[in-house]
């Protein structure tokens, strides 16, 4: 007999828990086995890009080869994976992604971004959006599954730096993030 979560006991369909811990606590469990991560994160994980995400600046984030990488829908490089694009690039929605529920109601034209972390989508993952061909077609939004759960990689910022103010003001920004969270927890 399983233990029912407080959220389910109160009639909720889904519970979203966020764990915010000091860096020291995270470092203590960084190399824990994948089963531990799956249990600790309730089978849902996403990584958001930036200077200390994926492999990050000078390779300092060091998520390559960890249980986090195993769960994510992308492979992480062994080197500094930041790609700065000061002139900006406009993301491309993958042709195969048009019918994905995560993108329902999202405007077809996305705002200009200024960079991302370079990753490689895993074979079983779905790339929903990527950089244009002339910028290497690097994955931007990638979904996947791990066990019975869902995983997601968003390889750029969610705030100012690679995501300029015009992107934050884009009419699809709030809708996209609402869809991402709904899909992850669905």
C-alpha positions, 0 to 999 in steps of 0.5 A, a space after each residue: 500500500 502506497 503513501 498518498 501525498 498530502 496534495 492527493 489526499 486533499 483532492 489536488 491532481 498535481 503538486 508542485 514542490 520547489 526545493 531551494 537549498 544552499 549550494 553546500 547542500 546541493 554539492 553534498 548530493 551532486 553525485 548521488 545515484 540517479 534513483 536518489 535524484 528521481 526520488 528527490 525531485 518527484 520524477 520531474 526535472 528541468 535545467 535552465 541555461 546560464 553561466 552556471 548551468 549545464 557545464 557553464 563558464 569555464 566548465 565550472 557548473 560541472 553537471 556533465 557525468 552526474 545523475 542530473 545529466 542522466 535524467 536530462 534529455 540532453 548530453 552536456 559537453 565537457 567544456 565551457 558550453 556558453 555561446 554568446 551571440 551579441 547580435 542576437 538570433 531568432 529561435 526556430 520552432 522545429 517542424 515536428 514540434 508544431 503539434 506538441 501540447 507544450 507549444 499550443 497557443 505560443 506565437 510562431 515568431 519568438 523573440 531574439 535571444 543573445 546566447 545559450 548553452 551548447 548541448 546535444 539532444 539525446 536520441 530519444 528526446 524531442 527538440 521543440 526549438 533550436 537556434 537557426 542553422 547559421 548559428 549551429 542549430 543548437 537545441 534550445 527547448 528539449 523534452 524527454 522522459 525519465 522513467 515515468 517522469 518528464 524532463 526538460 532542458 531550456 538552454 538559455 536564460 529566463 531573465 536578463 542577459 541572454 534573454 533581453 527585455 524584449 524577450 521578457 515582454 514578448 506576449 508568449 513568454 508567460 504562456 510558454 512558461 505556464 505551458 512548460 510547467 503544466 507539461 512537466 507536471 502533467 
